Amino acid sequence: MENFIYSINVTLPIFLVMVIGYILKQIGMLNDNFVTVANKFNFKVTLPFMLFKDISRVDIRAVFDIRYVLFCALVSTACFWLIWGGTKLFVKDKSIRGAFVQASFRGSAAVMGLAFIQNIYGESAMGPLMIVSAVPLYNIFSVLVLTFESNEAESLDKRKKIKQAFINIAKNPIIISILLGLIVGLIGIDFPELIDKTVNSVSQMATPLALITIGAGFEGRKALAKMKPTIAASLIKLVIQPLLFLPVAAWMGFAGEKMIAILIMLSSPTTPSCYIMAKSMHNDEVLTASVVVVTTLLGAVTLTMWIFVLKTVGLIG
């Protein structure tokens, strides 16, 4: 029961901030221009600042575990390619494929995940290490699928699509910020307090602004029309991924902090940055926003269920 209450306390405020954004749009305080500008600002400024801050502060050399890093990276990769392959086979509507794939595999490891891990174990080394292992891949794979499945990609031949994907990866501000954060973390650069406070101030805007923007840009009628893919993506994110790969993690001997971090990687709600990237790269933002909303609502229940299972079988304390 304690875990369920904590899950509610983590996920419900996130959902309520999206509701505030929706209400503000309905009463005319926010408009479509705000949504467009805020998405661009989040994508190019606040999210890169947040990821740079989170990753640059991890002492990677002190907590490095090659088996764990490889597991997180390989499982993230497997989830992405399995979902994209399945989407190619079973999702007939080409216009939603990119958004569907991204929303199905990319969880909120950095935003909600660390808070969840710290509630159980206090300060955690394995949470940041999981983020370093998985989050860069989340962003690279998202750029790939959103480029190849973009509504603008139909007019491009295969060679141009590959070239465009590499260009998008190279200039993606989120990926650049992750690489810079890794470099700073590895070298151990200690910035002056003035810079640290500036980075903190900007990064703290990322999540609330993203959630307000999702709420303001949420189109209820269009979302209802896409309820089947929304439910399918939500089930993949919250249930099917952990069902497939948690037994593999247990077989490999991961437990405690490591198992909780793997659980967060596999089954945390879809991250709000999915919406920002989908809209910025001309994919289906309506479907993405719907999946963010549904997985955030259901995440408290499913995460608590998985924690109960892991405790029952003795994999976490």
BAMIMI-131719 format. One line per field, with one value per residue (C-alpha): residue in one letter; x, y, z. Coordinates in steps of 0.02 Angstrom, whole numbers, plus 50000, padded with zeros to 5 digits. Example, Ala and Ser with C-alpha at 12.3 -4.5 7.8 and 13.67 -1.06 7.14 Angstrom:
2
guke	(a / s)
c1	(50615 / 50684)
c2	(49775 / 49947)
c3	(50390 / 50357)
END
This chain:
317
guke	(m / e / n / f / i / y / s / i / n / v / t / l / p / i / f / l / v / m / v / i / g / y / i / l / k / q / i / g / m / l / n / d / n / f / v / t / v / a / n / k / f / n / f / k / v / t / l / p / f / m / l / f / k / d / i / s / r / v / d / i / r / a / v / f / d / i / r / y / v / l / f / c / a / l / v / s / t / a / c / f / w / l / i / w / g / g / t / k / l / f / v / k / d / k / s / i / r / g / a / f / v / q / a / s / f / r / g / s / a / a / v / m / g / l / a / f / i / q / n / i / y / g / e / s / a / m / g / p / l / m / i / v / s / a / v / p / l / y / n / i / f / s / v / l / v / l / t / f / e / s / n / e / a / e / s / l / d / k / r / k / k / i / k / q / a / f / i / n / i / a / k / n / p / i / i / i / s / i / l / l / g / l / i / v / g / l / i / g / i / d / f / p / e / l / i / d / k / t / v / n / s / v / s / q / m / a / t / p / l / a / l / i / t / i / g / a / g / f / e / g / r / k / a / l / a / k / m / k / p / t / i / a / a / s / l / i / k / l / v / i / q / p / l / l / f / l / p / v / a / a / w / m / g / f / a / g / e / k / m / i / a / i / l / i / m / l / s / s / p / t / t / p / s / c / y / i / m / a / k / s / m / h / n / d / e / v / l / t / a / s / v / v / v / v / t / t / l / l / g / a / v / t / l / t / m / w / i / f / v / l / k / t / v / g / l / i / g)
c1	(50000 / 50144 / 50217 / 50047 / 50026 / 50200 / 50164 / 50006 / 50104 / 50232 / 50115 / 49953 / 50032 / 50111 / 49940 / 49861 / 49989 / 49936 / 49755 / 49800 / 49875 / 49717 / 49604 / 49709 / 49695 / 49506 / 49480 / 49588 / 49738 / 49850 / 49837 / 49911 / 50054 / 50104 / 50106 / 50216 / 50340 / 50346 / 50379 / 50524 / 50593 / 50581 / 50661 / 50807 / 50838 / 50757 / 50766 / 50949 / 50992 / 50902 / 50988 / 51158 / 51136 / 51078 / 51215 / 51362 / 51339 / 51357 / 51529 / 51526 / 51697 / 51650 / 51489 / 51529 / 51470 / 51498 / 51372 / 51238 / 51276 / 51276 / 51113 / 51024 / 51092 / 51054 / 50878 / 50838 / 50900 / 50801 / 50641 / 50658 / 50690 / 50558 / 50427 / 50474 / 50472 / 50303 / 50235 / 50287 / 50188 / 50032 / 50005 / 49927 / 49915 / 50088 / 50058 / 50059 / 50202 / 50343 / 50244 / 50181 / 50357 / 50433 / 50291 / 50295 / 50479 / 50537 / 50504 / 50522 / 50682 / 50759 / 50603 / 50499 / 50621 / 50752 / 50620 / 50546 / 50715 / 50768 / 50606 / 50650 / 50840 / 50882 / 51030 / 51054 / 51206 / 51118 / 50980 / 51100 / 51203 / 51046 / 51008 / 51183 / 51160 / 50984 / 50937 / 51064 / 50997 / 50817 / 50857 / 50958 / 50826 / 50688 / 50774 / 50793 / 50612 / 50540 / 50648 / 50607 / 50422 / 50398 / 50250 / 50379 / 50484 / 50372 / 50449 / 50629 / 50721 / 50813 / 50984 / 50912 / 50819 / 50981 / 51072 / 50931 / 50933 / 51119 / 51095 / 50953 / 51057 / 51208 / 51110 / 50984 / 51004 / 50954 / 51087 / 51218 / 51177 / 51192 / 51363 / 51423 / 51358 / 51452 / 51613 / 51595 / 51554 / 51702 / 51826 / 51755 / 51736 / 51671 / 51583 / 51575 / 51418 / 51359 / 51352 / 51277 / 51134 / 51101 / 51094 / 50980 / 50861 / 50838 / 50829 / 50694 / 50577 / 50587 / 50462 / 50324 / 50331 / 50326 / 50174 / 50082 / 50116 / 50052 / 49893 / 49871 / 49902 / 49792 / 49647 / 49518 / 49412 / 49562 / 49635 / 49475 / 49486 / 49658 / 49613 / 49658 / 49840 / 49849 / 49797 / 49912 / 50063 / 50022 / 50013 / 50180 / 50260 / 50189 / 50161 / 50238 / 50416 / 50440 / 50352 / 50480 / 50641 / 50625 / 50643 / 50802 / 50869 / 50830 / 50915 / 51071 / 51075 / 51021 / 50930 / 50900 / 50942 / 50991 / 50825 / 50724 / 50820 / 50790 / 50605 / 50599 / 50689 / 50563 / 50397 / 50399 / 50265 / 50305 / 50413 / 50340 / 50490 / 50415 / 50278 / 50404 / 50510 / 50360 / 50290 / 50460 / 50496 / 50325 / 50254 / 50087 / 50087 / 49904 / 49938 / 50097 / 50007 / 49871 / 49999 / 50088 / 49921 / 49864 / 50032 / 50048 / 49876 / 49903 / 50087 / 50052 / 49954 / 50071 / 50233 / 50159 / 50107 / 50283 / 50362 / 50244 / 50295 / 50481 / 50465 / 50364 / 50499 / 50638 / 50723 / 50710 / 50718)
c2	(50000 / 50118 / 50093 / 50126 / 50288 / 50343 / 50299 / 50403 / 50548 / 50538 / 50517 / 50607 / 50782 / 50759 / 50720 / 50868 / 50989 / 50928 / 50959 / 51137 / 51165 / 51097 / 51209 / 51363 / 51330 / 51307 / 51473 / 51565 / 51606 / 51497 / 51477 / 51376 / 51499 / 51471 / 51283 / 51302 / 51422 / 51324 / 51160 / 51238 / 51317 / 51151 / 51051 / 51169 / 51239 / 51170 / 50982 / 50989 / 51088 / 50959 / 50808 / 50893 / 50930 / 50753 / 50663 / 50781 / 50757 / 50568 / 50503 / 50373 / 50299 / 50268 / 50173 / 50093 / 49912 / 49845 / 49700 / 49817 / 49952 / 49826 / 49748 / 49918 / 49968 / 49801 / 49788 / 49967 / 49926 / 49763 / 49849 / 49982 / 49865 / 49739 / 49876 / 49959 / 49792 / 49747 / 49918 / 49895 / 49731 / 49776 / 49965 / 50003 / 50191 / 50252 / 50427 / 50366 / 50239 / 50353 / 50424 / 50249 / 50174 / 50317 / 50323 / 50133 / 50112 / 50278 / 50297 / 50440 / 50372 / 50541 / 50634 / 50509 / 50366 / 50441 / 50505 / 50330 / 50246 / 50373 / 50345 / 50161 / 50167 / 50349 / 50411 / 50287 / 50258 / 50134 / 50254 / 50380 / 50237 / 50168 / 50342 / 50354 / 50181 / 50203 / 50387 / 50425 / 50274 / 50330 / 50493 / 50421 / 50290 / 50419 / 50529 / 50378 / 50323 / 50499 / 50540 / 50382 / 50382 / 50570 / 50636 / 50726 / 50570 / 50498 / 50615 / 50563 / 50413 / 50291 / 50373 / 50544 / 50472 / 50400 / 50563 / 50660 / 50542 / 50571 / 50759 / 50756 / 50653 / 50768 / 50928 / 50860 / 50971 / 50832 / 50713 / 50852 / 50891 / 50707 / 50694 / 50854 / 50790 / 50626 / 50719 / 50833 / 50684 / 50583 / 50726 / 50780 / 50965 / 51063 / 51221 / 51380 / 51403 / 51542 / 51421 / 51279 / 51391 / 51453 / 51277 / 51223 / 51369 / 51331 / 51142 / 51157 / 51230 / 51078 / 50958 / 51079 / 51177 / 51016 / 50955 / 51122 / 51117 / 50938 / 50987 / 51145 / 51051 / 50902 / 50882 / 50772 / 50727 / 50683 / 50582 / 50480 / 50438 / 50363 / 50267 / 50095 / 50137 / 50235 / 50083 / 49969 / 50083 / 50101 / 49912 / 49889 / 50024 / 49976 / 49787 / 49696 / 49765 / 49721 / 49554 / 49507 / 49575 / 49573 / 49381 / 49403 / 49528 / 49407 / 49264 / 49373 / 49400 / 49581 / 49626 / 49770 / 49943 / 49874 / 49782 / 49936 / 50043 / 49913 / 49911 / 50101 / 50090 / 49962 / 50017 / 50201 / 50308 / 50382 / 50536 / 50708 / 50743 / 50618 / 50743 / 50884 / 50780 / 50710 / 50884 / 50958 / 50820 / 50821 / 50662 / 50630 / 50736 / 50697 / 50511 / 50548 / 50663 / 50532 / 50397 / 50515 / 50550 / 50368 / 50296 / 50431 / 50388 / 50200 / 50203 / 50214 / 50051 / 49954 / 50008 / 49959 / 49791 / 49758 / 49809 / 49690 / 49549 / 49585 / 49591 / 49431 / 49336 / 49413 / 49517 / 49680 / 49715)
c3	(50000 / 50040 / 49866 / 49787 / 49883 / 49832 / 49650 / 49656 / 49734 / 49592 / 49443 / 49491 / 49511 / 49338 / 49266 / 49358 / 49284 / 49111 / 49162 / 49211 / 49038 / 48957 / 49062 / 49028 / 48841 / 48853 / 48944 / 48818 / 48927 / 48816 / 48628 / 48485 / 48464 / 48645 / 48616 / 48461 / 48543 / 48708 / 48616 / 48522 / 48681 / 48775 / 48635 / 48607 / 48781 / 48939 / 48904 / 48848 / 49005 / 49115 / 49035 / 49039 / 49224 / 49270 / 49173 / 49207 / 49395 / 49388 / 49439 / 49300 / 49339 / 49521 / 49486 / 49318 / 49298 / 49122 / 49134 / 49196 / 49067 / 48925 / 48986 / 48992 / 48822 / 48736 / 48809 / 48758 / 48583 / 48576 / 48633 / 48500 / 48352 / 48406 / 48423 / 48259 / 48168 / 48244 / 48200 / 48019 / 48016 / 48115 / 48108 / 47939 / 47963 / 47910 / 47979 / 48161 / 48154 / 48211 / 48357 / 48404 / 48410 / 48509 / 48636 / 48658 / 48702 / 48777 / 48962 / 49085 / 49163 / 49202 / 49261 / 49360 / 49370 / 49484 / 49605 / 49616 / 49644 / 49776 / 49872 / 49893 / 49912 / 49950 / 49849 / 49708 / 49597 / 49485 / 49429 / 49351 / 49276 / 49195 / 49125 / 49052 / 48973 / 48903 / 48880 / 48742 / 48646 / 48676 / 48590 / 48446 / 48409 / 48423 / 48294 / 48179 / 48186 / 48182 / 48031 / 47932 / 47979 / 47970 / 47872 / 47764 / 47733 / 47597 / 47469 / 47510 / 47438 / 47552 / 47536 / 47576 / 47726 / 47796 / 47766 / 47848 / 47998 / 48025 / 48008 / 48134 / 48257 / 48238 / 48267 / 48394 / 48548 / 48668 / 48601 / 48602 / 48784 / 48832 / 48749 / 48833 / 49000 / 48978 / 48937 / 49088 / 49201 / 49140 / 49154 / 49321 / 49282 / 49431 / 49373 / 49477 / 49582 / 49465 / 49317 / 49420 / 49481 / 49304 / 49234 / 49378 / 49351 / 49166 / 49189 / 49322 / 49191 / 49078 / 49155 / 49211 / 49047 / 48946 / 49045 / 49030 / 48842 / 48824 / 48915 / 48811 / 48649 / 48695 / 48574 / 48657 / 48506 / 48398 / 48542 / 48560 / 48376 / 48410 / 48567 / 48498 / 48458 / 48621 / 48723 / 48622 / 48648 / 48834 / 48858 / 48770 / 48879 / 49048 / 49038 / 48889 / 48899 / 49084 / 49059 / 48926 / 49002 / 49193 / 49192 / 49088 / 49216 / 49357 / 49264 / 49245 / 49433 / 49446 / 49607 / 49728 / 49662 / 49492 / 49471 / 49521 / 49396 / 49260 / 49306 / 49286 / 49119 / 49054 / 49128 / 49177 / 49092 / 48922 / 48943 / 48902 / 48789 / 48665 / 48629 / 48601 / 48482 / 48387 / 48356 / 48314 / 48187 / 48101 / 48176 / 48261 / 48419 / 48458 / 48477 / 48576 / 48697 / 48721 / 48765 / 48887 / 48973 / 48982 / 49038 / 49170 / 49239 / 49236 / 49285 / 49471 / 49465 / 49350 / 49437 / 49605 / 49533 / 49468 / 49633 / 49724 / 49607 / 49627 / 49817 / 49821 / 49726 / 49831 / 49697 / 49795 / 49980)
END
